[in-house]
Amino acid sequence: SPAGMALSVLVILLLSVLYEAVKMGKAVLLRRALLALPRSLSQEALSEPQEGDSGPAQGSPWLMAFPASFPRWFWFHVGQTLFHVVQVVLGYMVMLAVMSYNAWIFLGAIAGSTLGYFM
C-alpha cells in the first residue's frame, strides 16, 4: 500500500540520518579520547590512576588485578566500541533495505544520508 511504502521510506531515511549521527559522534568521542591520553605513553602512565583516585581494592587477588577506577581514556575506548557496534548494525540494516532493489527505498537511504551529513 502507498502508506506502507511511505512509512518504509521514512524509516530508512531516519535510519540513515541516525547512521550519520553515530558516525559523527564516534569522531567526537575519538577526539576526546585522544585528549584524555597522558602525554607520556609509558606503561606506567597508562596504568596509573589519576590524582585523587584510590588504589586497587584490598582483598581477593581478582580484585587486585584491576584498578579501582579505570583511566578516562579506557572509558572513551568503551564508548567508541559501543558507537562502532551501533554504526555497523545501522549500516547493515540500511544496506539490507537498499538490497530490496526498490527505487523509493534507495532514494530514502540517499536522502537520509545526505540530510544526516548536512546536520
Biopython code that builds the backbone (N, CA, C, O; Angstrom):
import numpy as np
from Bio.PDB.StructureBuilder import StructureBuilder

atoms = [
    (1, "SER", "N", (0.842, -1.187, 0.000)),
    (1, "SER", "CA", (0.000, 0.000, 0.000)),
    (1, "SER", "C", (0.880, 1.241, 0.000)),
    (1, "SER", "O", (2.020, 1.188, 0.462)),
    (2, "PRO", "N", (0.374, 2.350, -0.507)),
    (2, "PRO", "CA", (1.166, 3.587, -0.554)),
    (2, "PRO", "C", (1.566, 4.089, 0.839)),
    (2, "PRO", "O", (2.663, 4.620, 1.014)),
    (3, "ALA", "N", (0.685, 3.923, 1.823)),
    (3, "ALA", "CA", (1.027, 4.381, 3.179)),
    (3, "ALA", "C", (2.162, 3.535, 3.765)),
    (3, "ALA", "O", (3.048, 4.064, 4.437)),
    (4, "GLY", "N", (2.135, 2.251, 3.517)),
    (4, "GLY", "CA", (3.202, 1.368, 3.992)),
    (4, "GLY", "C", (4.526, 1.687, 3.340)),
    (4, "GLY", "O", (5.567, 1.658, 3.997)),
    (5, "MET", "N", (4.500, 1.995, 2.043)),
    (5, "MET", "CA", (5.735, 2.351, 1.346)),
    (5, "MET", "C", (6.281, 3.673, 1.874)),
    (5, "MET", "O", (7.486, 3.805, 2.087)),
    (6, "ALA", "N", (5.404, 4.650, 2.086)),
    (6, "ALA", "CA", (5.844, 5.947, 2.606)),
    (6, "ALA", "C", (6.455, 5.781, 4.000)),
    (6, "ALA", "O", (7.468, 6.406, 4.316)),
    (7, "LEU", "N", (5.842, 4.945, 4.821)),
    (7, "LEU", "CA", (6.378, 4.691, 6.151)),
    (7, "LEU", "C", (7.734, 3.994, 6.065)),
    (7, "LEU", "O", (8.645, 4.314, 6.829)),
    (8, "SER", "N", (7.874, 3.052, 5.148)),
    (8, "SER", "CA", (9.154, 2.350, 4.965)),
    (8, "SER", "C", (10.255, 3.311, 4.540)),
    (8, "SER", "O", (11.375, 3.251, 5.045)),
    (9, "VAL", "N", (9.928, 4.191, 3.614)),
    (9, "VAL", "CA", (10.914, 5.169, 3.145)),
    (9, "VAL", "C", (11.302, 6.094, 4.284)),
    (9, "VAL", "O", (12.478, 6.428, 4.431)),
    (10, "LEU", "N", (10.330, 6.518, 5.099)),
    (10, "LEU", "CA", (10.609, 7.393, 6.225)),
    (10, "LEU", "C", (11.502, 6.704, 7.257)),
    (10, "LEU", "O", (12.420, 7.324, 7.794)),
    (11, "VAL", "N", (11.241, 5.432, 7.533)),
    (11, "VAL", "CA", (12.062, 4.688, 8.494)),
    (11, "VAL", "C", (13.494, 4.558, 7.982)),
    (11, "VAL", "O", (14.439, 4.748, 8.747)),
    (12, "ILE", "N", (13.666, 4.242, 6.719)),
    (12, "ILE", "CA", (15.011, 4.126, 6.137)),
    (12, "ILE", "C", (15.712, 5.479, 6.145)),
    (12, "ILE", "O", (16.912, 5.554, 6.409)),
    (13, "LEU", "N", (14.978, 6.540, 5.860)),
    (13, "LEU", "CA", (15.554, 7.886, 5.912)),
    (13, "LEU", "C", (16.053, 8.181, 7.323)),
    (13, "LEU", "O", (17.164, 8.684, 7.492)),
    (14, "LEU", "N", (15.251, 7.875, 8.330)),
    (14, "LEU", "CA", (15.658, 8.129, 9.711)),
    (14, "LEU", "C", (16.834, 7.243, 10.137)),
    (14, "LEU", "O", (17.714, 7.694, 10.871)),
    (15, "LEU", "N", (16.853, 5.994, 9.681)),
    (15, "LEU", "CA", (17.990, 5.124, 9.980)),
    (15, "LEU", "C", (19.275, 5.665, 9.362)),
    (15, "LEU", "O", (20.341, 5.587, 9.973)),
    (16, "SER", "N", (19.178, 6.209, 8.161)),
    (16, "SER", "CA", (20.354, 6.780, 7.501)),
    (16, "SER", "C", (20.838, 8.032, 8.232)),
    (16, "SER", "O", (22.043, 8.247, 8.366)),
    (17, "VAL", "N", (19.903, 8.856, 8.702)),
    (17, "VAL", "CA", (20.276, 10.044, 9.477)),
    (17, "VAL", "C", (20.959, 9.613, 10.774)),
    (17, "VAL", "O", (21.977, 10.185, 11.164)),
    (18, "LEU", "N", (20.401, 8.610, 11.435)),
    (18, "LEU", "CA", (20.976, 8.111, 12.674)),
    (18, "LEU", "C", (22.367, 7.526, 12.443)),
    (18, "LEU", "O", (23.257, 7.694, 13.276)),
    (19, "TYR", "N", (22.556, 6.844, 11.321)),
    (19, "TYR", "CA", (23.872, 6.299, 10.982)),
    (19, "TYR", "C", (24.907, 7.419, 10.891)),
    (19, "TYR", "O", (26.006, 7.303, 11.433)),
    (20, "GLU", "N", (24.550, 8.493, 10.209)),
    (20, "GLU", "CA", (25.479, 9.617, 10.073)),
    (20, "GLU", "C", (25.728, 10.294, 11.424)),
    (20, "GLU", "O", (26.845, 10.738, 11.692)),
    (21, "ALA", "N", (24.707, 10.378, 12.272)),
    (21, "ALA", "CA", (24.873, 10.979, 13.593)),
    (21, "ALA", "C", (25.811, 10.142, 14.461)),
    (21, "ALA", "O", (26.650, 10.685, 15.179)),
    (22, "VAL", "N", (25.666, 8.823, 14.392)),
    (22, "VAL", "CA", (26.547, 7.941, 15.154)),
    (22, "VAL", "C", (27.972, 8.064, 14.641)),
    (22, "VAL", "O", (28.917, 8.064, 15.429)),
    (23, "LYS", "N", (28.134, 8.169, 13.335)),
    (23, "LYS", "CA", (29.465, 8.319, 12.754)),
    (23, "LYS", "C", (30.124, 9.605, 13.254)),
    (23, "LYS", "O", (31.313, 9.614, 13.572)),
    (24, "MET", "N", (29.360, 10.673, 13.322)),
    (24, "MET", "CA", (29.899, 11.935, 13.806)),
    (24, "MET", "C", (30.179, 11.861, 15.310)),
    (24, "MET", "O", (31.193, 12.382, 15.775)),
    (25, "GLY", "N", (29.293, 11.221, 16.068)),
    (25, "GLY", "CA", (29.523, 11.064, 17.496)),
    (25, "GLY", "C", (30.780, 10.266, 17.794)),
    (25, "GLY", "O", (31.496, 10.541, 18.757)),
    (26, "LYS", "N", (31.035, 9.278, 16.957)),
    (26, "LYS", "CA", (32.244, 8.474, 17.111)),
    (26, "LYS", "C", (33.500, 9.311, 16.890)),
    (26, "LYS", "O", (34.499, 9.133, 17.588)),
    (27, "ALA", "N", (33.452, 10.217, 15.926)),
    (27, "ALA", "CA", (34.596, 11.086, 15.661)),
    (27, "ALA", "C", (34.829, 12.055, 16.822)),
    (27, "ALA", "O", (35.973, 12.311, 17.198)),
    (28, "VAL", "N", (33.754, 12.590, 17.386)),
    (28, "VAL", "CA", (33.877, 13.492, 18.534)),
    (28, "VAL", "C", (34.462, 12.743, 19.728)),
    (28, "VAL", "O", (35.321, 13.271, 20.435)),
    (29, "LEU", "N", (33.999, 11.517, 19.951)),
    (29, "LEU", "CA", (34.500, 10.719, 21.054)),
    (29, "LEU", "C", (35.971, 10.367, 20.856)),
    (29, "LEU", "O", (36.725, 10.310, 21.828)),
    (30, "LEU", "N", (36.388, 10.130, 19.624)),
    (30, "LEU", "CA", (37.796, 9.848, 19.348)),
    (30, "LEU", "C", (38.658, 11.051, 19.702)),
    (30, "LEU", "O", (39.726, 10.901, 20.294)),
    (31, "ARG", "N", (38.197, 12.241, 19.340)),
    (31, "ARG", "CA", (38.957, 13.448, 19.671)),
    (31, "ARG", "C", (39.097, 13.599, 21.186)),
    (31, "ARG", "O", (40.177, 13.925, 21.679)),
    (32, "ARG", "N", (38.010, 13.361, 21.924)),
    (32, "ARG", "CA", (38.067, 13.459, 23.386)),
    (32, "ARG", "C", (38.983, 12.385, 23.973)),
    (32, "ARG", "O", (39.694, 12.639, 24.944)),
    (33, "ALA", "N", (38.967, 11.197, 23.390)),
    (33, "ALA", "CA", (39.828, 10.123, 23.881)),
    (33, "ALA", "C", (41.291, 10.469, 23.676)),
    (33, "ALA", "O", (42.124, 10.196, 24.540)),
    (34, "LEU", "N", (41.608, 11.067, 22.541)),
    (34, "LEU", "CA", (42.994, 11.448, 22.291)),
    (34, "LEU", "C", (43.447, 12.532, 23.250)),
    (34, "LEU", "O", (44.608, 12.551, 23.659)),
    (35, "LEU", "N", (42.546, 13.436, 23.614)),
    (35, "LEU", "CA", (42.895, 14.472, 24.578)),
    (35, "LEU", "C", (43.035, 13.909, 25.993)),
    (35, "LEU", "O", (43.744, 14.485, 26.819)),
    (36, "ALA", "N", (42.366, 12.788, 26.282)),
    (36, "ALA", "CA", (42.424, 12.183, 27.611)),
    (36, "ALA", "C", (43.663, 11.321, 27.808)),
    (36, "ALA", "O", (44.002, 10.975, 28.940)),
    (37, "LEU", "N", (44.344, 10.969, 26.717)),
    (37, "LEU", "CA", (45.552, 10.157, 26.847)),
    (37, "LEU", "C", (46.631, 10.955, 27.568)),
    (37, "LEU", "O", (46.754, 12.161, 27.358)),
    (38, "PRO", "N", (47.413, 10.293, 28.415)),
    (38, "PRO", "CA", (48.522, 11.009, 29.058)),
    (38, "PRO", "C", (49.579, 11.376, 28.025)),
    (38, "PRO", "O", (49.720, 10.720, 26.993)),
    (39, "ARG", "N", (50.317, 12.439, 28.325)),
    (39, "ARG", "CA", (51.359, 12.865, 27.371)),
    (39, "ARG", "C", (52.431, 11.795, 27.205)),
    (39, "ARG", "O", (52.928, 11.575, 26.100)),
    (40, "SER", "N", (52.782, 11.137, 28.290)),
    (40, "SER", "CA", (53.745, 10.054, 28.231)),
    (40, "SER", "C", (52.985, 8.754, 28.020)),
    (40, "SER", "O", (52.081, 8.431, 28.791)),
    (41, "LEU", "N", (53.337, 8.019, 27.002)),
    (41, "LEU", "CA", (52.633, 6.778, 26.700)),
    (41, "LEU", "C", (53.343, 5.562, 27.276)),
    (41, "LEU", "O", (53.227, 4.459, 26.742)),
    (42, "SER", "N", (54.083, 5.764, 28.373)),
    (42, "SER", "CA", (54.729, 4.625, 29.005)),
    (42, "SER", "C", (53.672, 3.753, 29.674)),
    (42, "SER", "O", (52.567, 4.214, 29.961)),
    (43, "GLN", "N", (54.012, 2.517, 29.916)),
    (43, "GLN", "CA", (53.072, 1.583, 30.520)),
    (43, "GLN", "C", (52.652, 2.059, 31.905)),
    (43, "GLN", "O", (51.501, 1.881, 32.303)),
    (44, "GLU", "N", (53.585, 2.666, 32.642)),
    (44, "GLU", "CA", (53.256, 3.141, 33.989)),
    (44, "GLU", "C", (52.241, 4.277, 33.931)),
    (44, "GLU", "O", (51.318, 4.317, 34.744)),
    (45, "ALA", "N", (52.394, 5.192, 32.995)),
    (45, "ALA", "CA", (51.477, 6.332, 32.895)),
    (45, "ALA", "C", (50.085, 5.880, 32.481)),
    (45, "ALA", "O", (49.091, 6.466, 32.909)),
    (46, "LEU", "N", (50.003, 4.850, 31.659)),
    (46, "LEU", "CA", (48.694, 4.368, 31.233)),
    (46, "LEU", "C", (47.982, 3.597, 32.332)),
    (46, "LEU", "O", (46.752, 3.601, 32.398)),
    (47, "SER", "N", (48.740, 2.939, 33.192)),
    (47, "SER", "CA", (48.102, 2.120, 34.213)),
    (47, "SER", "C", (47.929, 2.840, 35.541)),
    (47, "SER", "O", (47.202, 2.355, 36.408)),
    (48, "GLU", "N", (48.588, 4.000, 35.723)),
    (48, "GLU", "CA", (48.452, 4.729, 36.979)),
    (48, "GLU", "C", (47.080, 5.359, 37.088)),
    (48, "GLU", "O", (46.555, 5.886, 36.107)),
    (49, "PRO", "N", (46.489, 5.309, 38.288)),
    (49, "PRO", "CA", (45.225, 6.031, 38.477)),
    (49, "PRO", "C", (45.479, 7.528, 38.499)),
    (49, "PRO", "O", (46.590, 7.973, 38.786)),
    (50, "GLN", "N", (44.456, 8.293, 38.198)),
    (50, "GLN", "CA", (44.572, 9.747, 38.206)),
    (50, "GLN", "C", (44.726, 10.237, 39.638)),
    (50, "GLN", "O", (44.454, 9.495, 40.581)),
    (51, "GLU", "N", (45.163, 11.489, 39.807)),
    (51, "GLU", "CA", (45.324, 12.055, 41.141)),
    (51, "GLU", "C", (43.996, 12.037, 41.870)),
    (51, "GLU", "O", (42.953, 12.351, 41.298)),
    (52, "GLY", "N", (44.049, 11.664, 43.146)),
    (52, "GLY", "CA", (42.833, 11.633, 43.949)),
    (52, "GLY", "C", (42.083, 10.317, 43.862)),
    (52, "GLY", "O", (41.153, 10.096, 44.637)),
    (53, "ASP", "N", (42.457, 9.436, 42.944)),
    (53, "ASP", "CA", (41.785, 8.143, 42.836)),
    (53, "ASP", "C", (42.354, 7.200, 43.873)),
    (53, "ASP", "O", (43.515, 7.333, 44.260)),
    (54, "SER", "N", (41.563, 6.258, 44.325)),
    (54, "SER", "CA", (42.043, 5.268, 45.281)),
    (54, "SER", "C", (42.777, 4.169, 44.534)),
    (54, "SER", "O", (42.599, 3.994, 43.328)),
    (55, "GLY", "N", (43.586, 3.446, 45.247)),
    (55, "GLY", "CA", (44.354, 2.359, 44.660)),
    (55, "GLY", "C", (43.489, 1.140, 44.455)),
    (55, "GLY", "O", (42.270, 1.211, 44.607)),
    (56, "PRO", "N", (44.109, 0.006, 44.109)),
    (56, "PRO", "CA", (43.325, -1.212, 43.914)),
    (56, "PRO", "C", (42.670, -1.643, 45.217)),
    (56, "PRO", "O", (43.176, -1.374, 46.306)),
    (57, "ALA", "N", (41.551, -2.306, 45.083)),
    (57, "ALA", "CA", (40.811, -2.768, 46.256)),
    (57, "ALA", "C", (41.609, -3.837, 46.978)),
    (57, "ALA", "O", (42.264, -4.673, 46.356)),
    (58, "GLN", "N", (41.545, -3.797, 48.266)),
    (58, "GLN", "CA", (42.227, -4.807, 49.074)),
    (58, "GLN", "C", (41.356, -6.050, 49.127)),
    (58, "GLN", "O", (40.131, -5.962, 49.039)),
    (59, "GLY", "N", (41.975, -7.185, 49.266)),
    (59, "GLY", "CA", (41.184, -8.404, 49.401)),
    (59, "GLY", "C", (41.609, -9.451, 48.396)),
    (59, "GLY", "O", (42.777, -9.836, 48.337)),
    (60, "SER", "N", (40.661, -9.904, 47.612)),
    (60, "SER", "CA", (40.916, -11.029, 46.720)),
    (60, "SER", "C", (41.890, -10.649, 45.613)),
    (60, "SER", "O", (41.930, -9.491, 45.198)),
    (61, "PRO", "N", (42.678, -11.610, 45.128)),
    (61, "PRO", "CA", (43.628, -11.331, 44.043)),
    (61, "PRO", "C", (42.934, -10.907, 42.758)),
    (61, "PRO", "O", (43.504, -10.163, 41.959)),
    (62, "TRP", "N", (41.688, -11.383, 42.551)),
    (62, "TRP", "CA", (40.973, -10.991, 41.330)),
    (62, "TRP", "C", (40.706, -9.500, 41.332)),
    (62, "TRP", "O", (40.867, -8.837, 40.307)),
    (63, "LEU", "N", (40.299, -8.963, 42.480)),
    (63, "LEU", "CA", (40.027, -7.528, 42.566)),
    (63, "LEU", "C", (41.302, -6.707, 42.447)),
    (63, "LEU", "O", (41.274, -5.582, 41.950)),
    (64, "MET", "N", (42.421, -7.266, 42.902)),
    (64, "MET", "CA", (43.680, -6.515, 42.850)),
    (64, "MET", "C", (44.237, -6.462, 41.436)),
    (64, "MET", "O", (45.102, -5.635, 41.151)),
    (65, "ALA", "N", (43.762, -7.324, 40.544)),
    (65, "ALA", "CA", (44.259, -7.327, 39.170)),
    (65, "ALA", "C", (43.740, -6.130, 38.387)),
    (65, "ALA", "O", (44.357, -5.725, 37.402)),
    (66, "PHE", "N", (42.605, -5.553, 38.811)),
    (66, "PHE", "CA", (42.008, -4.415, 38.122)),
    (66, "PHE", "C", (42.055, -3.196, 39.025)),
    (66, "PHE", "O", (41.769, -3.306, 40.217)),
    (67, "PRO", "N", (42.406, -2.043, 38.490)),
    (67, "PRO", "CA", (42.390, -0.841, 39.332)),
    (67, "PRO", "C", (40.957, -0.496, 39.739)),
    (67, "PRO", "O", (40.000, -0.853, 39.053)),
    (68, "ALA", "N", (40.829, 0.202, 40.865)),
    (68, "ALA", "CA", (39.501, 0.550, 41.365)),
    (68, "ALA", "C", (38.764, 1.455, 40.381)),
    (68, "ALA", "O", (37.549, 1.342, 40.217)),
    (69, "SER", "N", (39.484, 2.332, 39.740)),
    (69, "SER", "CA", (38.841, 3.160, 38.711)),
    (69, "SER", "C", (39.744, 3.162, 37.482)),
    (69, "SER", "O", (40.943, 3.431, 37.570)),
    (70, "PHE", "N", (39.152, 2.861, 36.354)),
    (70, "PHE", "CA", (39.931, 2.821, 35.127)),
    (70, "PHE", "C", (40.256, 4.244, 34.685)),
    (70, "PHE", "O", (39.516, 5.169, 35.021)),
    (71, "PRO", "N", (41.330, 4.440, 33.947)),
    (71, "PRO", "CA", (41.649, 5.781, 33.440)),
    (71, "PRO", "C", (40.574, 6.271, 32.470)),
    (71, "PRO", "O", (39.824, 5.479, 31.900)),
    (72, "ARG", "N", (40.515, 7.578, 32.298)),
    (72, "ARG", "CA", (39.494, 8.171, 31.423)),
    (72, "ARG", "C", (39.559, 7.634, 30.007)),
    (72, "ARG", "O", (38.524, 7.394, 29.384)),
    (73, "TRP", "N", (40.774, 7.441, 29.490)),
    (73, "TRP", "CA", (40.892, 7.000, 28.097)),
    (73, "TRP", "C", (40.249, 5.640, 27.906)),
    (73, "TRP", "O", (39.755, 5.342, 26.818)),
    (74, "PHE", "N", (40.244, 4.795, 28.953)),
    (74, "PHE", "CA", (39.622, 3.470, 28.836)),
    (74, "PHE", "C", (38.121, 3.610, 28.605)),
    (74, "PHE", "O", (37.557, 2.915, 27.760)),
    (75, "TRP", "N", (37.469, 4.504, 29.351)),
    (75, "TRP", "CA", (36.020, 4.682, 29.205)),
    (75, "TRP", "C", (35.677, 5.285, 27.849)),
    (75, "TRP", "O", (34.639, 4.968, 27.270)),
    (76, "PHE", "N", (36.550, 6.156, 27.341)),
    (76, "PHE", "CA", (36.322, 6.675, 25.987)),
    (76, "PHE", "C", (36.433, 5.542, 24.968)),
    (76, "PHE", "O", (35.689, 5.516, 23.988)),
    (77, "HIS", "N", (37.349, 4.615, 25.193)),
    (77, "HIS", "CA", (37.503, 3.486, 24.272)),
    (77, "HIS", "C", (36.277, 2.576, 24.318)),
    (77, "HIS", "O", (35.838, 2.072, 23.284)),
    (78, "VAL", "N", (35.727, 2.366, 25.508)),
    (78, "VAL", "CA", (34.499, 1.575, 25.634)),
    (78, "VAL", "C", (33.369, 2.267, 24.880)),
    (78, "VAL", "O", (32.605, 1.616, 24.167)),
    (79, "GLY", "N", (33.262, 3.583, 25.036)),
    (79, "GLY", "CA", (32.230, 4.336, 24.317)),
    (79, "GLY", "C", (32.398, 4.234, 22.812)),
    (79, "GLY", "O", (31.421, 4.063, 22.083)),
    (80, "GLN", "N", (33.643, 4.338, 22.344)),
    (80, "GLN", "CA", (33.897, 4.208, 20.905)),
    (80, "GLN", "C", (33.506, 2.825, 20.405)),
    (80, "GLN", "O", (32.972, 2.694, 19.304)),
    (81, "THR", "N", (33.764, 1.807, 21.191)),
    (81, "THR", "CA", (33.404, 0.447, 20.799)),
    (81, "THR", "C", (31.895, 0.308, 20.654)),
    (81, "THR", "O", (31.407, -0.283, 19.691)),
    (82, "LEU", "N", (31.160, 0.858, 21.621)),
    (82, "LEU", "CA", (29.701, 0.785, 21.541)),
    (82, "LEU", "C", (29.167, 1.575, 20.346)),
    (82, "LEU", "O", (28.257, 1.121, 19.653)),
    (83, "PHE", "N", (29.737, 2.756, 20.108)),
    (83, "PHE", "CA", (29.336, 3.537, 18.935)),
    (83, "PHE", "C", (29.617, 2.756, 17.652)),
    (83, "PHE", "O", (28.818, 2.792, 16.717)),
    (84, "HIS", "N", (30.750, 2.051, 17.606)),
    (84, "HIS", "CA", (31.101, 1.285, 16.409)),
    (84, "HIS", "C", (30.098, 0.164, 16.158)),
    (84, "HIS", "O", (29.687, -0.065, 15.020)),
    (85, "VAL", "N", (29.705, -0.537, 17.227)),
    (85, "VAL", "CA", (28.740, -1.629, 17.078)),
    (85, "VAL", "C", (27.411, -1.085, 16.552)),
    (85, "VAL", "O", (26.815, -1.669, 15.647)),
    (86, "VAL", "N", (26.946, 0.031, 17.116)),
    (86, "VAL", "CA", (25.695, 0.635, 16.660)),
    (86, "VAL", "C", (25.819, 1.075, 15.201)),
    (86, "VAL", "O", (24.887, 0.898, 14.417)),
    (87, "GLN", "N", (26.968, 1.647, 14.837)),
    (87, "GLN", "CA", (27.166, 2.092, 13.456)),
    (87, "GLN", "C", (27.143, 0.916, 12.483)),
    (87, "GLN", "O", (26.550, 1.017, 11.409)),
    (88, "VAL", "N", (27.773, -0.186, 12.842)),
    (88, "VAL", "CA", (27.798, -1.361, 11.961)),
    (88, "VAL", "C", (26.393, -1.936, 11.798)),
    (88, "VAL", "O", (25.976, -2.272, 10.689)),
    (89, "VAL", "N", (25.664, -2.047, 12.913)),
    (89, "VAL", "CA", (24.308, -2.601, 12.845)),
    (89, "VAL", "C", (23.416, -1.718, 11.974)),
    (89, "VAL", "O", (22.684, -2.227, 11.125)),
    (90, "LEU", "N", (23.470, -0.403, 12.177)),
    (90, "LEU", "CA", (22.658, 0.501, 11.355)),
    (90, "LEU", "C", (23.060, 0.426, 9.884)),
    (90, "LEU", "O", (22.202, 0.438, 9.001)),
    (91, "GLY", "N", (24.351, 0.349, 9.626)),
    (91, "GLY", "CA", (24.819, 0.260, 8.248)),
    (91, "GLY", "C", (24.306, -0.979, 7.543)),
    (91, "GLY", "O", (23.890, -0.917, 6.386)),
    (92, "TYR", "N", (24.337, -2.120, 8.249)),
    (92, "TYR", "CA", (23.834, -3.350, 7.647)),
    (92, "TYR", "C", (22.319, -3.308, 7.450)),
    (92, "TYR", "O", (21.801, -3.847, 6.472)),
    (93, "MET", "N", (21.613, -2.666, 8.382)),
    (93, "MET", "CA", (20.153, -2.560, 8.223)),
    (93, "MET", "C", (19.808, -1.724, 6.982)),
    (93, "MET", "O", (18.930, -2.094, 6.202)),
    (94, "VAL", "N", (20.502, -0.607, 6.811)),
    (94, "VAL", "CA", (20.246, 0.231, 5.635)),
    (94, "VAL", "C", (20.654, -0.514, 4.364)),
    (94, "VAL", "O", (19.959, -0.441, 3.350)),
    (95, "MET", "N", (21.783, -1.232, 4.418)),
    (95, "MET", "CA", (22.224, -1.984, 3.244)),
    (95, "MET", "C", (21.192, -3.051, 2.852)),
    (95, "MET", "O", (20.889, -3.226, 1.672)),
    (96, "LEU", "N", (20.662, -3.756, 3.847)),
    (96, "LEU", "CA", (19.660, -4.778, 3.538)),
    (96, "LEU", "C", (18.400, -4.160, 2.938)),
    (96, "LEU", "O", (17.785, -4.746, 2.047)),
    (97, "ALA", "N", (18.017, -2.986, 3.418)),
    (97, "ALA", "CA", (16.850, -2.314, 2.853)),
    (97, "ALA", "C", (17.115, -1.906, 1.409)),
    (97, "ALA", "O", (16.246, -2.056, 0.550)),
    (98, "VAL", "N", (18.302, -1.395, 1.143)),
    (98, "VAL", "CA", (18.640, -0.978, -0.231)),
    (98, "VAL", "C", (18.701, -2.195, -1.146)),
    (98, "VAL", "O", (18.365, -2.100, -2.326)),
    (99, "MET", "N", (19.126, -3.336, -0.614)),
    (99, "MET", "CA", (19.220, -4.543, -1.430)),
    (99, "MET", "C", (17.856, -5.110, -1.807)),
    (99, "MET", "O", (17.782, -6.129, -2.493)),
    (100, "SER", "N", (16.778, -4.466, -1.370)),
    (100, "SER", "CA", (15.446, -4.877, -1.823)),
    (100, "SER", "C", (15.210, -4.417, -3.265)),
    (100, "SER", "O", (14.212, -4.781, -3.888)),
    (101, "TYR", "N", (16.137, -3.614, -3.783)),
    (101, "TYR", "CA", (16.078, -3.095, -5.157)),
    (101, "TYR", "C", (14.810, -2.285, -5.416)),
    (101, "TYR", "O", (14.248, -2.321, -6.510)),
    (102, "ASN", "N", (14.372, -1.560, -4.396)),
    (102, "ASN", "CA", (13.234, -0.670, -4.539)),
    (102, "ASN", "C", (13.783, 0.745, -4.673)),
    (102, "ASN", "O", (14.534, 1.202, -3.811)),
    (103, "ALA", "N", (13.417, 1.436, -5.736)),
    (103, "ALA", "CA", (13.968, 2.764, -6.003)),
    (103, "ALA", "C", (13.607, 3.761, -4.902)),
    (103, "ALA", "O", (14.434, 4.599, -4.544)),
    (104, "TRP", "N", (12.396, 3.688, -4.359)),
    (104, "TRP", "CA", (11.995, 4.630, -3.315)),
    (104, "TRP", "C", (12.792, 4.408, -2.034)),
    (104, "TRP", "O", (13.177, 5.370, -1.369)),
    (105, "ILE", "N", (13.038, 3.164, -1.690)),
    (105, "ILE", "CA", (13.851, 2.850, -0.510)),
    (105, "ILE", "C", (15.273, 3.359, -0.727)),
    (105, "ILE", "O", (15.875, 3.936, 0.179)),
    (106, "PHE", "N", (15.801, 3.149, -1.916)),
    (106, "PHE", "CA", (17.146, 3.632, -2.242)),
    (106, "PHE", "C", (17.219, 5.148, -2.115)),
    (106, "PHE", "O", (18.160, 5.680, -1.526)),
    (107, "LEU", "N", (16.224, 5.846, -2.666)),
    (107, "LEU", "CA", (16.212, 7.308, -2.567)),
    (107, "LEU", "C", (16.064, 7.773, -1.115)),
    (107, "LEU", "O", (16.644, 8.789, -0.731)),
    (108, "GLY", "N", (15.297, 7.042, -0.310)),
    (108, "GLY", "CA", (15.180, 7.368, 1.112)),
    (108, "GLY", "C", (16.510, 7.225, 1.831)),
    (108, "GLY", "O", (16.851, 8.051, 2.678)),
    (109, "ALA", "N", (17.270, 6.177, 1.500)),
    (109, "ALA", "CA", (18.591, 5.976, 2.111)),
    (109, "ALA", "C", (19.557, 7.078, 1.695)),
    (109, "ALA", "O", (20.322, 7.578, 2.519)),
    (110, "ILE", "N", (19.525, 7.457, 0.424)),
    (110, "ILE", "CA", (20.407, 8.525, -0.060)),
    (110, "ILE", "C", (20.028, 9.860, 0.572)),
    (110, "ILE", "O", (20.899, 10.611, 1.011)),
    (111, "ALA", "N", (18.730, 10.158, 0.619)),
    (111, "ALA", "CA", (18.273, 11.418, 1.215)),
    (111, "ALA", "C", (18.603, 11.464, 2.711)),
    (111, "ALA", "O", (19.012, 12.509, 3.218)),
    (112, "GLY", "N", (18.434, 10.361, 3.413)),
    (112, "GLY", "CA", (18.757, 10.322, 4.841)),
    (112, "GLY", "C", (20.237, 10.492, 5.098)),
    (112, "GLY", "O", (20.635, 11.180, 6.038)),
    (113, "SER", "N", (21.050, 9.871, 4.270)),
    (113, "SER", "CA", (22.494, 10.018, 4.419)),
    (113, "SER", "C", (22.928, 11.459, 4.143)),
    (113, "SER", "O", (23.784, 12.006, 4.838)),
    (114, "THR", "N", (22.332, 12.055, 3.130)),
    (114, "THR", "CA", (22.648, 13.443, 2.803)),
    (114, "THR", "C", (22.213, 14.378, 3.917)),
    (114, "THR", "O", (22.969, 15.258, 4.328)),
    (115, "LEU", "N", (21.003, 14.190, 4.401)),
    (115, "LEU", "CA", (20.487, 15.035, 5.472)),
    (115, "LEU", "C", (21.274, 14.850, 6.758)),
    (115, "LEU", "O", (21.555, 15.826, 7.454)),
    (116, "GLY", "N", (21.638, 13.607, 7.087)),
    (116, "GLY", "CA", (22.423, 13.344, 8.284)),
    (116, "GLY", "C", (23.803, 13.958, 8.220)),
    (116, "GLY", "O", (24.303, 14.461, 9.226)),
    (117, "TYR", "N", (24.426, 13.927, 7.060)),
    (117, "TYR", "CA", (25.756, 14.538, 6.902)),
    (117, "TYR", "C", (25.656, 16.046, 6.987)),
    (117, "TYR", "O", (26.530, 16.700, 7.555)),
    (118, "PHE", "N", (24.582, 16.607, 6.419)),
    (118, "PHE", "CA", (24.405, 18.052, 6.410)),
    (118, "PHE", "C", (24.197, 18.584, 7.827)),
    (118, "PHE", "O", (24.676, 19.664, 8.172)),
    (119, "MET", "N", (23.471, 17.804, 8.651)),
    (119, "MET", "CA", (23.185, 18.264, 10.006)),
    (119, "MET", "C", (24.439, 18.183, 10.839)),
    (119, "MET", "O", (24.419, 18.526, 12.021)),
]
sb = StructureBuilder()
sb.init_structure("model")
sb.init_model(0)
sb.init_chain("A")
sb.init_seg("    ")
for serial, (resi, resn, name, xyz) in enumerate(atoms, 1):
    if name == "N":
        sb.init_residue(resn, " ", resi, " ")
    sb.init_atom(name, np.array(xyz, "f"), 0.0, 1.0, " ", f" {name:<3s}", serial, name[0])
structure = sb.get_structure()
